[in-house]
Amino acid sequence: MENRSSTAQRVFFATLLITLTFRTVLAARLPITGDEAYFYFWGRYPAFGFYDHPPMVGWWLAALRQISDHPLMLRLPALLAPVFIAWLARRMLRPRGDELAWQAATLILLLPLNAWNVAITTDVPLMVFGFATVAWYLRALRTGRPVDFLLCGLLLGGALLSKYFAGLLALAIAGHLLWRPNAARLRALLLVIAGALPQAVAQAYWNSQHCWPNVMFNLVNRHDTAGWSLKTPALYLVSVVYVLTPLLLWGLLRHWRARPAGDDREASALRWFVGLPFGVFALLSAVKRIGLHWLAAFTAPAVLLFLRHADAGQRRAALRFAAGFALAHYLLIVGVAAVPLQWFARLSSYPGLVMTLAPQALNEALAPWRGRFAIASDGYSAAVTMGFNLGEYVFVFGPGSSHARHDDMLTDLRALEGRDILIVRKEADRGQDDERYFERIERKVIEVRGVRFHLTEGHGFRYPVYRDAVLDEIRRRWYQVPAWLPSGPCYFCDRYFPERACHR
């Protein structure tokens, strides 16, 4: 037994060294992506809330950028989150044996999203606070101490400040405690609620003073493409197989109906933490595509549940498969990084790849306009990517989409009246109405790594025309707050349309 524990420990530290080294190199060398650049500007202009998500990742980035804006520094939480979760999982499982505890930690490091991801997004703080919530809830079940249930609620509040998928953890806790309720369970639930309530109330208040943007984005605006489909459930199934790996998922399904032995309260709680989120996503997949990153925060509890049932042979098989799968990812990433960027020129996403992976070349091409023109693009990803690489804020010109509309908070178009604006686009067939919004325009094309970027030099911005055409469309499409939400201040309507309401 001692030899097996020592072997498991050595395997863990070898895995930690390899995965952390690879991910550190990748984090240092990979240019900041569009979503990361979007969250970076949250950190550059920190606030108590942001358009589409709660504020935690913005707060973290605000602190990190005080040290450095280098991608490695900004991505530090993403690098360390799997390590923290693995360490915490090991501590949780130590009473069940050192070998099992080390194997759990190793398997968590090797899960696909943990083995290669380095992006700093809202999912990273959710992973940290979410798994800490699970760990403290299981601790509270063991001790029965009120303070542990209260601390679990505080951690859940941190998860709620990270991403609203934390609500699935809250539902799992509520479901577990109310499935067979008694006085002790009801007291425990009230303590968890008491711990999380201040953060939830604070976010609700901030939303009520800012057009309810988180509610509008997550419940109203982002679902314009939703509809019944046979494709999206199939894609979701593939996603679950991928993020959990086939052997771990098969082990979970095989033992799902098994009656927990020993500490059944913890096992039943883990079933709620795994079954409810993945079940809800399965239902949603009938009408909406489920992103891989949506599942990231719920994989570690699945590892714990799997290891409660798996025998030694199943654990070793799962670890071997996960290690081989991680190695395959590393070989693929190294192979892709080794080939010239031009190899991907036929992809429809190639202009975005050039904008992300060859930022210096685009910066040099835009140098003649820097300082003389306010720079804009027609989509948030292009705008924030250019903005990060240029070291200045690039705003969104035009209606944009329902996603990532925090630019509406940061940019006051009234202040640009009469200014010269350079609009950078990846597609030639956009911007036909540019003439309406300026005294005069000039169209130009610059070529960077084989991509033709289409520029509009707009001289003398006509804010009133833009307001009546573009901003009013934005108001009607994305700021029509439903009547069931209380009315309150709205930065968009109060700024541009004080004579009109943003409530339906």
C-alpha positions as CSV (number, residue, x, y, z in Angstrom):
1,M,0.0,0.0,0.0
2,E,2.8,2.4,0.9
3,N,4.6,1.7,-2.4
4,R,1.4,2.3,-4.4
5,S,0.8,5.6,-2.5
6,S,4.4,6.7,-3.2
7,T,4.1,5.8,-6.8
8,A,0.8,7.7,-7.1
9,Q,2.5,10.7,-5.5
10,R,5.4,10.6,-7.9
11,V,3.0,10.4,-10.8
12,F,1.2,13.4,-9.6
13,F,4.3,15.6,-9.3
14,A,5.6,14.5,-12.7
15,T,2.2,15.3,-14.2
16,L,2.1,18.6,-12.4
17,L,5.6,19.5,-13.8
18,I,4.8,18.5,-17.3
19,T,1.4,20.1,-17.6
20,L,2.3,23.3,-15.8
21,T,5.5,23.7,-17.9
22,F,3.6,23.2,-21.1
23,R,0.8,25.5,-20.2
24,T,3.2,28.2,-18.9
25,V,5.1,28.3,-22.2
26,L,1.8,28.4,-24.1
27,A,0.4,31.2,-21.9
28,A,3.6,33.2,-22.4
29,R,3.7,32.7,-26.2
30,L,0.0,32.7,-27.3
31,P,-1.3,36.2,-28.1
32,I,-4.3,37.4,-26.1
33,T,-7.5,36.2,-27.7
34,G,-10.7,38.2,-28.3
35,D,-12.6,37.1,-25.3
36,E,-9.5,37.6,-23.1
37,A,-9.0,41.1,-24.5
38,Y,-12.6,41.9,-23.7
39,F,-12.1,40.9,-20.0
40,Y,-8.8,42.7,-20.0
41,F,-10.7,46.0,-20.5
42,W,-12.9,45.1,-17.6
43,G,-9.7,45.1,-15.6
44,R,-8.5,48.3,-17.2
45,Y,-11.8,50.0,-16.3
46,P,-12.9,48.1,-13.2
47,A,-16.5,48.5,-11.9
48,F,-18.9,46.7,-9.7
49,G,-20.5,45.0,-12.6
50,F,-20.2,44.5,-16.4
51,Y,-22.6,44.1,-19.3
52,D,-22.9,40.3,-19.7
53,H,-21.3,38.7,-16.6
54,P,-20.6,39.4,-12.9
55,P,-17.4,41.3,-12.1
56,M,-15.0,38.8,-10.5
57,V,-12.6,38.2,-13.5
58,G,-12.5,41.9,-14.1
59,W,-11.4,42.5,-10.5
60,W,-8.7,39.8,-10.7
61,L,-7.4,41.4,-13.9
62,A,-7.5,44.8,-12.4
63,A,-5.1,43.6,-9.7
64,L,-2.9,41.6,-12.0
65,R,-2.3,44.4,-14.5
66,Q,-0.9,46.5,-11.7
67,I,2.0,44.1,-11.9
68,S,2.2,43.6,-15.7
69,D,0.1,43.5,-18.9
70,H,2.1,40.5,-20.2
71,P,-0.2,37.6,-21.2
72,L,1.6,35.3,-18.8
73,M,0.8,37.5,-15.8
74,L,-2.8,38.1,-17.0
75,R,-3.3,34.3,-17.4
76,L,-1.8,33.4,-14.0
77,P,-5.2,32.5,-12.5
78,A,-5.9,30.2,-15.4
79,L,-2.6,28.5,-15.0
80,L,-3.0,28.0,-11.2
81,A,-6.8,27.1,-11.0
82,P,-6.4,23.4,-12.0
83,V,-3.5,23.1,-9.5
84,F,-5.6,24.6,-6.7
85,I,-8.5,22.3,-7.6
86,A,-6.3,19.3,-7.7
87,W,-4.7,20.2,-4.3
88,L,-8.1,20.7,-2.8
89,A,-9.4,17.4,-4.2
90,R,-6.4,15.6,-2.7
91,R,-7.1,17.0,0.7
92,M,-10.8,16.0,0.4
93,L,-10.0,12.4,-0.4
94,R,-7.1,11.8,2.0
95,P,-9.3,10.1,4.6
96,R,-10.1,7.5,1.9
97,G,-6.5,6.7,1.3
98,D,-3.4,8.5,0.0
99,E,-3.3,6.6,-3.3
100,L,-6.8,7.5,-4.2
101,A,-6.2,11.1,-3.2
102,W,-3.1,11.5,-5.4
103,Q,-4.9,9.7,-8.3
104,A,-7.8,12.2,-8.0
105,A,-5.4,15.1,-8.1
106,T,-3.6,13.7,-11.1
107,L,-6.8,13.0,-13.0
108,I,-8.1,16.5,-12.5
109,L,-4.8,17.9,-13.9
110,L,-5.2,15.7,-17.0
111,L,-8.8,16.4,-17.9
112,P,-8.8,18.0,-21.3
113,L,-9.9,21.5,-20.4
114,N,-7.4,21.6,-17.5
115,A,-4.5,20.0,-19.4
116,W,-4.3,22.7,-22.2
117,N,-6.4,25.7,-21.5
118,V,-4.6,28.9,-20.5
119,A,-7.3,31.5,-21.3
120,I,-8.3,33.9,-18.6
121,T,-12.1,34.1,-18.8
122,T,-15.1,34.2,-16.4
123,D,-14.9,30.4,-16.2
124,V,-11.7,30.5,-14.2
125,P,-12.9,32.2,-11.0
126,L,-16.1,30.1,-11.3
127,M,-13.9,26.9,-11.3
128,V,-12.1,28.1,-8.2
129,F,-15.0,29.3,-6.2
130,G,-17.3,26.6,-7.5
131,F,-15.1,23.7,-6.4
132,A,-14.3,25.4,-3.1
133,T,-18.1,25.6,-2.6
134,V,-18.4,21.9,-3.2
135,A,-15.5,21.1,-0.9
136,W,-16.8,23.2,1.9
137,Y,-20.4,21.8,1.5
138,L,-19.0,18.3,1.9
139,R,-17.1,19.4,4.9
140,A,-20.2,21.0,6.4
141,L,-22.1,17.7,5.9
142,R,-19.3,15.9,7.8
143,T,-19.0,18.4,10.7
144,G,-22.6,19.6,10.9
145,R,-21.3,22.9,12.2
146,P,-23.3,26.0,11.3
147,V,-20.2,28.0,10.6
148,D,-19.2,25.6,7.8
149,F,-22.6,25.9,6.1
150,L,-22.2,29.7,6.4
151,L,-18.7,29.6,4.9
152,C,-20.1,27.4,2.1
153,G,-22.6,30.1,1.3
154,L,-19.9,32.8,1.3
155,L,-17.9,30.7,-1.3
156,L,-21.1,30.2,-3.3
157,G,-21.5,34.0,-3.3
158,G,-18.0,34.3,-4.7
159,A,-19.0,31.9,-7.4
160,L,-22.1,34.0,-8.1
161,L,-19.8,37.0,-8.5
162,S,-17.9,35.0,-11.1
163,K,-20.6,33.6,-13.4
164,Y,-24.2,32.9,-13.1
165,F,-23.8,29.2,-13.8
166,A,-23.0,29.2,-10.1
167,G,-26.8,29.1,-9.8
168,L,-26.6,25.4,-10.8
169,L,-24.5,24.8,-7.7
170,A,-27.0,26.6,-5.6
171,L,-29.8,24.5,-7.0
172,A,-27.8,21.3,-6.4
173,I,-27.3,22.3,-2.7
174,A,-31.0,23.2,-2.4
175,G,-32.1,20.0,-4.1
176,H,-29.8,17.8,-1.9
177,L,-31.0,19.5,1.4
178,L,-34.7,19.5,0.4
179,W,-34.9,16.0,-1.1
180,R,-35.6,14.6,2.3
181,P,-36.0,17.7,4.5
182,N,-35.8,17.8,8.2
183,A,-35.2,20.6,10.7
184,A,-31.4,20.3,10.5
185,R,-31.4,20.3,6.7
186,L,-33.6,23.4,6.6
187,R,-31.3,25.2,9.0
188,A,-28.3,24.3,6.9
189,L,-30.0,25.6,3.8
190,L,-30.8,28.9,5.5
191,L,-27.2,29.3,6.6
192,V,-26.0,28.7,3.0
193,I,-28.5,31.3,1.7
194,A,-27.4,33.7,4.4
195,G,-23.8,33.4,3.3
196,A,-24.5,33.9,-0.4
197,L,-27.3,36.5,-0.1
198,P,-25.2,39.7,0.3
199,Q,-23.4,39.0,-3.0
200,A,-26.6,38.1,-4.8
201,V,-28.4,41.2,-3.5
202,A,-25.4,43.4,-4.5
203,Q,-25.5,42.1,-8.0
204,A,-29.3,42.5,-8.3
205,Y,-29.0,46.1,-7.1
206,W,-26.2,46.9,-9.5
207,N,-28.3,45.5,-12.4
208,S,-31.3,47.5,-11.3
209,Q,-29.3,50.7,-11.7
210,H,-27.8,49.7,-15.1
211,C,-30.6,48.6,-17.4
212,W,-30.5,45.1,-16.0
213,P,-27.7,44.1,-18.5
214,N,-26.8,40.7,-17.0
215,V,-30.5,39.7,-17.0
216,M,-31.1,41.1,-20.5
217,F,-28.1,39.3,-21.9
218,N,-28.5,35.9,-20.2
219,L,-32.3,35.6,-20.3
220,V,-33.5,37.8,-23.2
221,N,-31.0,39.0,-25.9
222,R,-28.6,36.1,-26.4
223,H,-31.3,33.6,-27.5
224,D,-32.3,35.0,-30.9
225,T,-30.8,31.9,-32.6
226,A,-32.3,29.4,-30.2
227,G,-34.6,26.7,-31.6
228,W,-35.3,23.0,-31.6
229,S,-32.5,21.0,-33.2
230,L,-31.3,17.5,-33.4
231,K,-27.7,18.7,-34.0
232,T,-27.2,20.5,-30.8
233,P,-28.0,17.6,-28.4
234,A,-25.5,15.4,-30.5
235,L,-22.9,18.1,-30.2
236,Y,-23.5,18.3,-26.4
237,L,-23.0,14.6,-26.0
238,V,-19.7,14.8,-27.9
239,S,-18.7,17.7,-25.6
240,V,-19.5,15.7,-22.4
241,V,-17.5,12.7,-23.7
242,Y,-14.6,15.1,-24.5
243,V,-14.5,17.1,-21.3
244,L,-14.8,14.0,-19.0
245,T,-13.0,11.6,-21.3
246,P,-14.8,8.4,-22.3
247,L,-13.6,6.1,-19.5
248,L,-14.5,8.5,-16.8
249,L,-17.9,9.1,-18.3
250,W,-18.6,5.4,-18.8
251,G,-17.6,4.7,-15.2
252,L,-20.1,7.4,-14.0
253,L,-22.9,6.0,-16.1
254,R,-22.1,2.4,-15.1
255,H,-22.2,3.2,-11.4
256,W,-24.9,5.9,-11.3
257,R,-27.6,3.6,-10.0
258,A,-25.3,2.0,-7.4
259,R,-26.3,2.7,-3.8
260,P,-23.5,4.7,-2.1
261,A,-21.7,2.9,0.6
262,G,-20.1,4.4,3.7
263,D,-20.5,8.1,3.8
264,D,-23.6,8.2,1.6
265,R,-24.4,11.9,2.4
266,E,-21.3,13.0,0.5
267,A,-21.9,10.6,-2.4
268,S,-25.5,11.8,-2.7
269,A,-24.4,15.4,-2.6
270,L,-21.9,14.7,-5.4
271,R,-24.6,13.2,-7.5
272,W,-26.5,16.4,-7.2
273,F,-23.4,18.5,-8.1
274,V,-22.8,16.4,-11.2
275,G,-26.2,15.3,-12.2
276,L,-28.1,18.6,-12.0
277,P,-25.7,20.8,-14.0
278,F,-25.1,18.2,-16.8
279,G,-28.8,17.4,-16.8
280,V,-29.8,21.1,-17.2
281,F,-27.3,21.5,-20.0
282,A,-28.7,18.4,-21.6
283,L,-32.2,19.9,-21.6
284,L,-30.9,23.2,-22.9
285,S,-29.0,21.5,-25.7
286,A,-32.4,20.7,-27.3
287,V,-32.7,24.4,-28.3
288,K,-29.2,25.9,-27.8
289,R,-25.6,25.0,-28.5
290,I,-23.8,24.3,-25.2
291,G,-20.2,25.7,-25.2
292,L,-17.3,23.5,-24.0
293,H,-16.3,26.1,-21.4
294,W,-19.8,26.0,-19.9
295,L,-18.9,22.5,-18.5
296,A,-15.4,23.4,-17.1
297,A,-16.6,24.2,-13.5
298,F,-18.5,20.9,-13.1
299,T,-15.8,18.4,-14.2
300,A,-13.9,18.1,-10.9
301,P,-17.0,17.0,-8.9
302,A,-17.5,14.3,-11.6
303,V,-13.9,13.1,-10.9
304,L,-14.7,12.7,-7.2
305,L,-17.9,10.9,-7.9
306,F,-16.2,8.5,-10.3
307,L,-13.4,7.7,-7.9
308,R,-15.9,6.7,-5.2
309,H,-17.0,3.8,-7.3
310,A,-14.1,2.9,-9.5
311,D,-11.8,0.0,-8.6
312,A,-8.0,0.1,-8.9
313,G,-8.0,-1.1,-12.5
314,Q,-10.6,1.4,-13.6
315,R,-8.8,4.2,-12.0
316,R,-5.5,3.3,-13.7
317,A,-7.2,2.9,-17.0
318,A,-8.9,6.3,-16.7
319,L,-5.5,7.9,-15.8
320,R,-3.7,6.2,-18.7
321,F,-6.3,7.3,-21.2
322,A,-6.4,10.9,-19.8
323,A,-2.5,11.1,-20.0
324,G,-2.5,9.8,-23.6
325,F,-5.3,12.2,-24.5
326,A,-3.4,15.2,-23.0
327,L,-0.3,14.2,-24.8
328,A,-2.2,14.1,-28.1
329,H,-3.4,17.6,-27.4
330,Y,0.2,18.8,-26.7
331,L,1.5,17.2,-30.0
332,L,-1.3,18.8,-31.9
333,I,-0.7,22.3,-30.4
334,V,3.0,22.0,-31.1
335,G,2.3,20.9,-34.6
336,V,-0.1,23.7,-35.3
337,A,2.4,26.2,-33.8
338,A,5.2,25.0,-36.0
339,V,3.5,25.6,-39.4
340,P,3.3,29.0,-41.0
341,L,0.2,31.1,-40.4
342,Q,-0.4,31.3,-44.1
343,W,-1.3,27.5,-44.1
344,F,-4.6,28.5,-42.7
345,A,-5.4,31.2,-45.3
346,R,-8.3,29.3,-46.8
347,L,-10.2,29.2,-43.5
348,S,-13.0,31.7,-43.1
349,S,-11.6,32.6,-39.7
350,Y,-8.2,33.5,-41.2
351,P,-8.6,37.3,-40.9
352,G,-9.3,36.9,-37.2
353,L,-6.3,34.6,-36.8
354,V,-4.1,37.2,-38.4
355,M,-5.5,39.9,-36.1
356,T,-4.8,37.7,-33.1
357,L,-1.6,36.0,-34.0
358,A,0.2,38.7,-36.0
359,P,-0.7,41.8,-34.0
360,Q,2.6,43.6,-34.6
361,A,2.1,43.6,-38.3
362,L,-1.4,45.1,-38.0
363,N,-0.1,47.6,-35.5
364,E,2.5,48.8,-38.0
365,A,0.0,49.1,-40.8
366,L,-2.3,51.2,-38.6
367,A,0.5,53.5,-37.4
368,P,-0.3,56.4,-39.8
369,W,-3.7,56.9,-38.3
370,R,-2.7,56.6,-34.6
371,G,-3.2,59.8,-32.6
372,R,-5.2,61.5,-35.4
373,F,-8.2,59.3,-35.6
374,A,-10.4,57.6,-33.0
375,I,-10.1,53.9,-34.0
376,A,-13.1,51.6,-34.2
377,S,-14.2,48.3,-35.6
378,D,-17.6,46.8,-36.4
379,G,-17.5,43.9,-33.8
380,Y,-16.4,43.6,-30.2
381,S,-13.8,40.8,-30.8
382,A,-11.9,42.7,-33.5
383,A,-12.2,46.0,-31.5
384,V,-10.9,44.6,-28.2
385,T,-8.2,42.5,-29.9
386,M,-6.8,45.6,-31.7
387,G,-7.3,47.7,-28.6
388,F,-5.2,45.4,-26.4
389,N,-2.4,45.1,-29.0
390,L,-2.4,48.9,-29.7
391,G,-2.5,49.8,-26.0
392,E,-5.5,52.1,-26.5
393,Y,-9.3,51.6,-26.4
394,V,-10.9,50.7,-29.7
395,F,-14.7,51.1,-29.7
396,V,-17.4,49.4,-31.7
397,F,-18.9,51.3,-34.6
398,G,-22.3,50.2,-35.8
399,P,-24.9,48.0,-34.1
400,G,-22.7,45.0,-33.3
401,S,-24.4,42.0,-31.8
402,S,-26.1,41.0,-28.6
403,H,-22.8,39.8,-27.1
404,A,-20.2,41.8,-25.2
405,R,-22.0,45.2,-25.3
406,H,-19.9,46.6,-22.4
407,D,-18.7,49.1,-25.0
408,D,-22.0,50.8,-24.6
409,M,-21.0,51.7,-21.1
410,L,-17.5,52.7,-21.9
411,T,-18.0,54.8,-25.1
412,D,-19.9,58.0,-25.1
413,L,-20.6,58.7,-28.8
414,R,-21.7,62.3,-28.0
415,A,-18.0,63.1,-27.2
416,L,-17.0,62.1,-30.7
417,E,-19.2,64.7,-32.5
418,G,-17.1,66.2,-35.3
419,R,-14.1,63.8,-34.7
420,D,-12.3,61.8,-37.4
421,I,-12.8,58.1,-37.0
422,L,-11.0,55.2,-38.6
423,I,-13.2,52.1,-38.9
424,V,-11.3,48.8,-39.5
425,R,-13.2,45.9,-40.9
426,K,-12.4,42.4,-42.0
427,E,-15.1,42.3,-44.7
428,A,-15.5,44.5,-47.7
429,D,-19.3,44.3,-48.0
430,R,-20.0,46.2,-44.7
431,G,-20.3,49.8,-43.9
432,Q,-22.4,50.9,-46.9
433,D,-24.0,53.6,-44.8
434,D,-20.8,55.1,-43.6
435,E,-21.4,58.2,-45.8
436,R,-24.4,59.1,-43.7
437,Y,-22.5,59.5,-40.5
438,F,-19.6,61.7,-41.7
439,E,-19.0,64.9,-43.5
440,R,-16.9,62.9,-45.9
441,I,-15.2,59.5,-46.1
442,E,-12.3,57.8,-47.8
443,R,-12.0,54.1,-48.3
444,K,-8.7,52.3,-48.2
445,V,-7.3,48.8,-48.0
446,I,-4.3,47.5,-46.2
447,E,-2.9,44.0,-46.6
448,V,-1.4,42.1,-43.6
449,R,-0.2,38.5,-44.0
450,G,-2.4,38.1,-47.1
451,V,-5.6,39.5,-45.4
452,R,-7.1,42.6,-46.9
453,F,-8.4,44.9,-44.1
454,H,-10.9,47.4,-45.2
455,L,-10.6,50.9,-43.7
456,T,-13.1,53.8,-43.7
457,E,-11.6,57.2,-42.9
458,G,-14.6,59.1,-41.6
459,H,-14.0,62.8,-41.4
460,G,-16.3,64.9,-39.2
461,F,-18.5,62.4,-37.3
462,R,-22.3,63.3,-37.4
463,Y,-23.5,62.2,-34.0
464,P,-27.2,63.2,-34.4
465,V,-27.5,61.1,-37.6
466,Y,-25.8,58.2,-36.0
467,R,-27.9,58.5,-32.9
468,D,-31.2,58.4,-34.9
469,A,-30.1,55.5,-37.1
470,V,-27.8,53.2,-35.2
471,L,-28.2,54.0,-31.5
472,D,-32.0,53.9,-31.8
473,E,-31.8,50.5,-33.4
474,I,-29.6,49.4,-30.6
475,R,-32.1,50.7,-28.1
476,R,-35.0,48.9,-29.7
477,R,-33.1,45.6,-30.2
478,W,-31.2,45.2,-26.9
479,Y,-32.4,47.7,-24.3
480,Q,-36.1,47.0,-24.3
481,V,-36.3,45.9,-20.7
482,P,-39.3,43.7,-20.0
483,A,-42.1,45.1,-17.9
484,W,-41.6,42.4,-15.3
485,L,-38.3,44.0,-14.3
486,P,-38.6,47.1,-12.1
487,S,-37.7,50.3,-13.9
488,G,-34.6,52.2,-12.9
489,P,-31.6,54.2,-14.3
490,C,-30.4,53.1,-17.7
491,Y,-27.0,54.3,-18.8
492,F,-27.9,53.9,-22.5
493,C,-31.3,55.6,-22.6
494,D,-30.4,58.2,-20.0
495,R,-27.3,59.1,-22.1
496,Y,-28.7,59.1,-25.6
497,F,-32.5,59.0,-25.3
498,P,-33.6,60.8,-22.1
499,E,-37.0,61.5,-23.7
500,R,-37.6,57.8,-24.3
501,A,-38.0,54.9,-22.0
502,C,-36.0,51.7,-22.1
503,H,-38.9,49.7,-20.6
504,R,-41.3,48.0,-23.0
